């Protein structure tokens, strides 16, 4: 293995934005933000989805307001002469 070409792995804290769960793992990611955990300070990276909040892992689905989205789309494009159609 060549020396000096590989990134340095160090402990980093990843925080799930929706659940608040903190995961400590090794990574090359960097951040100016830090967090204190178990007496140690780690760089903090906030992520939108982790295994703690992803529907595949939790078995829970989020309800999506598709009817509201369709209505917004139709209102937006109504000024172009009627309903939007696919070609």
Secondary structure, DSSP 8 states (H G I E B T S, - for coil): --TTSS---EEEEEEETTT--EEEEEES---S-EEEETTEEEEEEEES--TTT-HHHH-------HHHHHHHHHHHHGGGTS-----
